[in-house]
Amino acid sequence: MSLLKYSRMWTGDRPSKTYDDNDIEDKQLIGKEGDESTDYVALLQAHKWLKRWLLALSVVIGLLVVALMLALSLRRIEDSTTRSLVPLMRSIPITFEHNDLFSGPSSPERDEAWSLMAPLGDGFILLPNSTAPGAYDLPLGQSTSRGQIYDISVFHQLHCLANIRRHMFAIDAILDRNDRLEIDSLALKPHDDHVYHCFDYIRQALMCAGDMTIEWPRTETDGSRFAVDGWGITHECKDWSAIMEFMEQNSVTKIHRM
């Protein structure tokens, strides 16, 4: 029996049709309800398929967006790399250790060790005239018949440190002189501007590099730990052999440097 017929029985409504008519009506209602159930199931299936397709479409769109972002990032990296005359240098772990060649007073061996840190050309490189215009984001260097000459910062920094070292030894060599004006004219005044420049330049170079390696105090003979000398600490450093290899391939005769 149909739900409609049951509802009439509970409310006291009497059927206005004969038994046969009611039977026919029930069959018609059952047929209609069956059709509606079939349509509802089909609608549910269509809804499930739609949800699956929307989910798949969302995943595809998400992957496309990620791929596009990666492509743009790689393009920016590639663009920034191609605009740099100097390639990216690999980094390697280096443990700082005391080296007497670079920390003692002036001697032929120590002076030679300091001078050997500078490559051929004293740290200057050449951008040949054959380079395509606008290939690198650089202003003009020193123009020569072969191309534009530029300096590499690390060798400028080492040059400054070596200059301060020489200045200190020059002062030490004339400390036994009694004439204060003679000391000033021979050792101080001729190099003051250069030394002052180097102090500020090295200061900014150190701040730029910003080495954040954590250092700890050394162990004293009595077991105490209070002084940090920096030795035995491993840093992440540019591979010096890779730097010198680049300089060997690109070095030129030096130009004026402060």
Secondary structure, 3 states (H helix, E strand, C coil): CCHHHHHHHHHCCCCCCCHHHHHHHHHHHHHHHHHHHHHHHHHHHHHHHHHHHHHHHHHHHHHHHHHHHHHHHHHHHHHHHHCCCCCCCCEEEEECCCCHHHCCCCCHHHHHHHHHCCCCCCCEEEEECCCCCCCCCCCCCEECCCEEEEECHHHHHHHHHHHHHHHHHHHHHCCCCCCHHHHHHHHHHHHHHHHHHHHHHHHHHHHHHCCCCCCCCCCCCCCCCCCCCCCCCEEEEECHHHHHHHHHHHECCCCCCC
